[in-house]
Amino acid sequence: MNNTGPILSLKGIKYSYNNTEALQGVDFDLHYGEIHALVGDHRSGKTTLASIISGYRKMQEGSYHYKGEKINIHSVKSALSMGIGIVEQDKKLIPSMNLVDNIFVGIGSRFYLSRNEKLRRIERASALMDMVHPGMPLEVPLYKMSDQQKIFVNIARALAREPEVLIVDEISQSMTPEEMEHIYSLLFALKQQGKSIIYITSNFNEIFKVADRVTIMKDGLRQGTESMGAVAPSRLVNMAFNFTLSADSLEADQRYTSLPTTQEHLINDLPIGDLIINEKKQIIIINKSASDLLDSKVKKGDSLQMFLSNFFPEDRDSICDLIEKQVNDSLQGLAVGDRFINLTVSPLQNKNRRIIGTNIMLEDVSFDYHTREYLMQVKKVATTAELAAGVAHEIKNPLTIIQNYLELLKLSFESDPEKEYVGYIESELKRIVEIIENLLSFSRVKQSDFARLNLIELLDEIVMLLGHQLTKHRISIEKSFPSHQVMITGEENKLKQLFLNLISNSIDAVLENGKIRLEIDEDSRESVVRVSVIDNGHGIPVAIQDDIFNPFYTTKVTRTNTGLGLSICQNIAESHGGVITFQSIPGKGTRFTVALPSEN
């Protein structure tokens, strides 16, 4: 079979009823193994097109090709026989029949089924429902089921006929977000099996979640078809406006009160911030994504100048110049509070190509911006680490020579006081050498392999490195460690970074004369060792406790702070097969606990 061309191709399809042109020469094709979204508002023609593809209506003009062959006579029966199925929200089921009978009604010609055939149908129905919506009762009549459950029965009914092309028509309106996520996963699984899917929706936001390509319909015409992988978000948004906005909406009295409800809902569903201004530079609509991004409610009818003065005061003139040029253009990385936004302007034209308004798109690029900043900071830190390693090596060499001479001095001194003084010097010198060796271990940029590590020694080294900070702030640190060795397997540098971050956070949290406690607790039943870092600091406010592991979230307002400390700690713990948890009482203190697999 040649799978290079489309599995389904329609050209110049026309259909009219009651003096209404539902389809005005529509072209549409569907590729093998793709999810093709068909999007449009009410009376756009998308459902009429689906009914022609599935055989419920006969096209009045145009050509219909399936797997490269022209189909002259098309009906529901022929569509099913060719492998084309449809799932509709209002598909008529038989209320008195149970789930199994509804799935297989119309399959097979015999009225009487043997016991073995009934069992096979029950097994097949059970397998289908496990895939579509697990847990639904097989023997309950449909009149006792909810509308959502009936849609799942319709999906199973379509799949029971093993279609190669599946049409899913407007099912999301009565579904919960959780149910839709399950359906999206099912569609992806069917796509992996080589099925071709036409997904019909009025919700533009859905196509970003599910579609490989999108065709937009309006007033019985195809407005355009785009590949989701290759097209820029701004292009898709413009396509959405092309079919949701009419010239009348912008031109009639230059009104700015509201758009038709269906159009406004669709624009609000866009996953990118968007607002439209008319020729008088007044806002006629701003969607939910834009309001959430700006953390403010902008009123319809507000002037563009007021909007820009409130949110983009430093870039107001540049944005106005961009709009006046009446071309597609953008400004990158505009600061709005703690966010960074890419702003794109696109002129809106009527049928006569006259500019009747401007579409302004707002895209949150804060994560990308912070990532770049963090990578730059990492590069600086890596360079500093290399310099520190070089300096540490240079210091370590003369220290070794000094240690050798101290050994000679000890031999030359006969009196105990003099030997004791030299012993003090030697002891402090060893401490300096240990600190330098620990510094060298942190400065190694190269990733080390997993190895067996003594957890107590590792924590002692970190406390030694932080000794100056603890002394400076008069912070006492208490250790509660087992008397025996506690062995784990891990990457030494990463684990040092993990516990260094946690202890440093505790140092920042406690006041002078504060207390920090380190505990090691072994759980032999679960083969887990838990390390707790406990402080009596100011604690973590309840309002932000759900966010502290998010990348770039921070309450430390400094230029160099990236807000990645706890996010990195979590990643390190998870990469070692562990977990990190915390308990905090604001005003009393915080406990962070890292659970790692034990080698003991």
N, C-alpha and C positions, 0 to 999 in steps of 0.2 A: 504494500500500500504506500502511495506517495503522500507523505505527511508534510511536504514543504509548503503547499498552498493552504488556503483556508478550508476548514471542514464545512463551513456554511458561508454562502455569499448571496446577498440580495442586491439587486440593481433596480433603481427607478420605481420602487414600490409605491403604488397609489391606492388609497382606500377612502371612500366617502360614505356617509350615512346621514340621513335627515338634512340634506343640503349642507353638511359640514365636511370639509376636507380634513379628515383625520391624519392622513399621510399624503405628502405632496412630493412624490418622487424621491423616496429615501433610499440611500445606499448603506449597506451594513455588511460587515463580514466578521467571522469568528474563527480564530486560529485554533489549531490542535493544542490541547493542554493549557489553555489560558482562562483566566477569569476576566471577562469583558463587562464592565459596568455600563449600564444604559440609564442615563440620568435625565430627569426632566420634571417640571412641575405638572400640576393637574392639567389634563387635555393637551399635553405636549405630543402625544402620539406613541409614547414608549410602550404602553400596555397593548395598544392596537397592533404594534409591530410584533410583540411577543405572541399575541394570539394568532397572527398569520404564520409565524414560524412554527408554532405548535399545532397548527391545523384547525383551530377553533373558528377562524375566519379565512375566507378565500380572497387572495389579492385580486384586485380589479385590473391593475396594470403592473408591468414589471416582470423581472425574471428571478427565479429561485433556483440556486444551485446547491446541491448537497454532495460532498465528496467529489466535486468536479463534474457531477452529472446534473443536467437540467431537469427539474421536477415540474411536470405539466399539470398534473392533477394532485392536489394536496388536500388531505383530510386528517382528522385526529387519528384515525386508524393507521393511515400510511405514515404519519409522523412517529407514532409509537413503534411501528414495525421497522422504521429506519433507525430507531434509537434516540428519539428526541422526547424528553420528558419535561414536565412543567410542575412547579410547586406554586400554588396560589393561596393567598390569604383566605379567600372566600370559596375555596374549592368545595363542592358539594360532596359531603360524606353521608353515610347512612347511619343516622343516630341510634337506631335499634341494634345495629351490629357491633360486635366488639372490635378491638384493635386489629386482631389477626385477620378477621373476615374483611374488614375495610381495606387492609393492605393488599389482599389478593383478589378482591372482587374484580371480575373481568379478565382474570388470568386463567386460562383453561376453559374448555367448553362444557365439561361434564358437571351436572348438578350434584351428583353423588360422589363423595370422596371416601376412599377406604381409610381405615384407621391409620395405616402407615403414612398415607398421604397427608392426613391431618397432622400427624406428629411432625412430619417434615416441614409443614407450613409453620407450625408453632416454633420449631427450632430456628427456622429462617427468620421469622418475625422477631424472635428474641434476639438473634444476632444483629438484625437491622436496628432495633431499638437500643441495644447496647452501644452502637455506634452513633445513633442520632440523639437519643436522650435516655440514658440508663434509668432504670427504676420505675418506668411506667407500667401499670398493670395491663396484662394482655387480655384478660377475660372480661373486663368492665365495659359495658356499652358506652358508645361515644357521647350520648346525651348527658352522661355524668362527668364528662371531662371539660376542662377549661378551653377557651379559645386558643391559648398558647399550646396546650397539649395536642389539640387537633391539627395545628400547623406541623408539629413534629410527626404526627401520623401521616400527613400529606407528604412530608419529605421521605419517610420510609416507604410510602406507597409508590412514589416516583422511582426510588432507588431499587425497589423490588423488580422493576422492569429492566434493570441494568442499562440505563441510557448512556449513550456516548456524549450527548449534548443535554445539559440540564439547565432549564430556565427557572430562576428563583425570582418571583414577582412580588415586590412590596410586602415583605413579611415582617419587617423590623418594627412597624408602628405599634404592634401589640406585645412586643417582646421586651423583657428586662435587659439591661446592659450585660448582665452575666449570661443570660441565655443567648444573646447575640454573639458574645465572645466564643461560646461553644459552637455556634453555627459557623462562624468564621473559621475556626479550627477544622471543622468538618469539611468545609469547602476547600481549604488548603490540602487536606488529605485526599479528597477526590481529584484535585488537580494533579497531585503526585501520582495518582493512578492513571493519568492520561485523559481524564474527563475534560470536556470543554464546557464552561459555565457562563451563562448570561445572567448577570446580577442586576435586577431592576430596582431602582430606588429614587426617592425624591430628596434624600438626605445626602448632600454633596460630601459631607464629612466621611461617610462610609467608604467612599472610593479610595481614600487615602489608606484605609485599613486593609482592603481586600483586593483591589483591582490591579491587573496588569495593564489594561488599557481602559479608556473611558470614551464613550460617545455621548454627546450632549444633544438633547432634543428640545425643540421649542416650536409650538404652533404647527406641528406636523412636518417640520424640517429638521434635518441633521445640521447642527451648528458647527460640529467639528469632532474629530477623533484624535486622541493623543495617547502616547505611551507614557505610563506613569513613571517608568524608570528613567526616561530621557528628558522629559519636559520639566522646566523649572516651575516651582510652586506658583510664582507670579503669573505664569501663562495659564495654569489651571484656574487660578482665581479670576483672571480676566475672562476666561471662557464661562465661568459661573455667572459673572455679571452680564455677559452677552446674552444669556438666555433668561436671566431673572429680571433684568432691568429693561424697561421699554423707554423709548424716547418720551412718551407721554408722562412717565413718572418724574422725569427731570424737567420737562419743558412746560407742562401745563401750569400756568400762573407762577412758574418757578417755585412751586410749593415745596415745603420741606417738613411737612407734618408726619407723614408715614408712607410706607410702600404697601402694596397688597400683602396680606398676612402670609400667604404661601411663600412669597419672595423673601419677606423679612425673616421667616423661619429658616429658609435655606441659607441665607447669608449669615445668620447667627450660628449655623452649624459649621461654618468654615473653620478649619483648625489654625488659621493664621489671622492675626489682627487686621481688621479692615474697616475703613470708613469712606464714605462718598460725600463729596461736596458738589454743589451745583454751580452755575455760572456766577452767582452772586457771592461765591465763597462762603456758603452756609452749609453746615453739616445736615444732610438729610437722613443718614443712618450711620451708626457705629455698632459693630457686632460685639458679641460677648467676649470673644478672644481679645479684642482690643481693649475693652473695659477692664478685663482681668489683668492684662499686661500693664496697663497704666495705673491699676489699682484705684480707679476713680470712675465715677459716672459722668459721662459727657452727655449733655442734653442735645436733642435734635433742635436745630435752629441756631445753635451757637455759631458764632463767626469763626472762620479759620484763624484769624488773628488772635482771638481769645484762646483758642485751643493751643496754638503754637506758643503763645506767651506763657501759658500755664505749664506746659510739658516740655517744650523745646526752646526755652528762652535764648540760649546761646546760639542755636542753629536756626532760629526763626527766619532770618533773612535768606539764608541759603536754601531753605525749603521753599520759600515763596518764589525765589528765582527759578527753582526747578519746576514748579507748577506753571509759571508764566511761559516757560519754554515750550510747553505743550508737546513734550516728547516723553518716551519711556526713559526714566533715569532713576538713580538711587543714591543715597548717602549711607555710608557704612559706620557702624559702631557709635551711634549717638547715645549719650549717657542720659538715662532717665532714672533718677534715684540711684539705686544699686544695680540697675539693669542696663544692658547694652542692647541697642535695637538697630536693625537695618531697616531703613525707610525707603520704599519704592513708590514712585508716582507713575500713573498711567492715565492718559487722557481718555475720556469716554466720548464716543462719536455717535451721531444719529445716522439714519440711512443716507442722508445727504453729505456725510463726512464732516459735518459741522461739530465742533467741540461743544458739548453740552454739560460737561462736568469733569471731575477728576476722581480717580480711584487711588486711595492712599493705603498702601499695605505696610503693616508693622510686623516685623519678625524678630522674636526674642533670640538673640545670639549670645546671651550672657554665659552660657556653659562653654561655648567655643572660645569666647574671649578669656574667661578665667582659665581654661585649659592652656591656651597659649601663654598666658602670664605665668602659670604654674611651671610649664615646661622651660620657660626662660629662667625662672627662679631655680629650677632643678639644675639647669646648665651652669648657672653661677655657683650653686652649692657644690656641684661636681668639680668645678675648677678650683674652688676654695679647698675642697677635700684633697685634691692632688697637691696643691701648694702646702697644705698642712702635713701631708705625708712626707713631702720632701724636707720640710723644716724638722719634723719629728725624727726622721732618719739622721739628719745632720746633728741634732742634739744628742741622739742616742749614742752615737759613736764616741764623742768625748766623755760622756757619762760612763761608758764601759771602761775607758782608760782611767778615769778617776776612781772607779771601784777597784781596779787592780792596784793602784797606788795605796788605797786605803788598807788593802790586805797587807801590803808591805809595811805600812806604818804600824799596824797592829802587832806585827812580829817584832818591830824595833822598840816598842814601848814595853817597859817592864812593870811599871806601877799600874795598879787596877784602875785608879781614876782616869788616867790617860787613855787606857784601853776602852773604858766605859764611854768616854767622850767620842772616841772614834766609832764605837758601836752605834751611838746615837746618829752620827753623821751617816753611817752606812745604812741604817734603817730608813732614814728619810730619803736617802738616795735611791734605795730600792723602790720606795713608794713613788718617786718621780718616774722611774723607769716603767713601773706598772701602768701609771697614768698614760705615759707616752705610747706604750704598747696597745692600750685600750683605744687611744685616739687613732692609732694606725689601723686597728680593726674596723673602725667606723669609716675610715677614709678610703677603704678598698672599694672602688667602683665596680669591679668585676663581680659578677654573681657567684656566690659560693655554692657548693653542693650540699645536700642534706647530709647531716652527720649526727652521731649520738652526742648529746650535750648534757653537761651537768647543770641543771636549772639553777641550783643554789649559787654556784660559781658565777654564772651569767648575771644573776641579779646583783651579786656582790660587786662585780665589775662596774655595773651601771651606777650603783650607789656611790662608788669611789669617784667616778667621773663627775657626779653631781655634788660631790662633797663641798665644793666652794660655795655653790648656791645655797645649800642647806645651812652652812655655817653663817653666810652673809645675812640670811633672813632669820637666823636663830630658830630653824625648824628642826624638830627632833624626829628621827625616823626609827621606828621599832620593827624588828623582824621576828616573825613567828615561823621558823623553818623546821622541818624534821631533822633529827640528828644524823640520819643516814643520807647517802646521795640520792637525789631525785633525777632520774635520767629520762630524757625525751629525745626525739629525733626531729631535727629541723635545720633551717638555714640560719646560722649564727648571727650574721649581720642583720637580717630581717627581724629576728626575734629581739635583738638588742634595740632596734629602732622602735618596735612595738612597745616594749616596756619603758624605754626612755621617754617616749611620747606620753604615756600614761602617768609616769611619776612627775614629769615636767608639768603636766596639767594640774596635778595635785599641788605642786609648789606654787603655781600661779593662783590656785584657788584659796589656799590658806593664808592667813595673816601672819605677821611676825610672831614667833613663839608658837606657831601652829604645830600640829602633829600629823604625821603620815605613818601608816602601818602597812607592812607587806606580809601577806600570809600565803603559805603553800599548804594546800589540803589535797590529800590523795584519796581517790575513790577506787578501791581495788575491784569492786564489783563491775564498774563500768570501764575499768582501765583508763581512767581519766585523772589528770592532775589539774587542780585549779589554783591559779595565782590571782590574789586579790590585792588591789591597791586602794587603800581606804584613807580618807582624809576628813578633817573636821572643818572644811572650808565653807564657802558660801552656798554650795549646792547648785543644782541646775533648775532653773524655773520650770514649772510644770508645762507652761505654754510652749516651750521649745524642745521638750524631751523627745518628741517623735522625730525631730529634725536633725539631731546632733550627729548622726552617722551619714547624713547627706553630703555629697561632695560640695565644697566651697561654702558650706554653712559655718559661720563663725560668730562668736560674740566678742572676739578680741579685735578691737578697732585699731589696727596698725597697718602701715604701708606694706610691710613684707609678709604679713600673715595671709595665707591662702585659704585657710579653713579646710584643709585636707587632712589634718592630723588624725582625727578619729575615723575618717573614711579609710585612710591608709591602714590604721590599726585593724579595722574590721577585715580588710582585704588580706592582710598578713595572717591574721588568725584563721580565716577560712581557707587560705592556701595551705595551711598546716593541718587541715582537718579539724579545726577547732571553732569555737564560737566565743564572742565577747558580749557580755551583758552588763547592765548597771542598775543600781538602785540609788536614788538621790532624794533627800529631803531638803528643800530650800531652807537655807539658814542654819542647817545642822551638819551637812556633810554628804559625801558621795562615796560609793563603793563600785569600782570597776572590777569585773572578774573575767579572766581569760581561761577557758577550759581547753586543754590540749591532750591529745593521746599520750598515755604514759608508757614508758619502756620498762618500768619496775615490775 
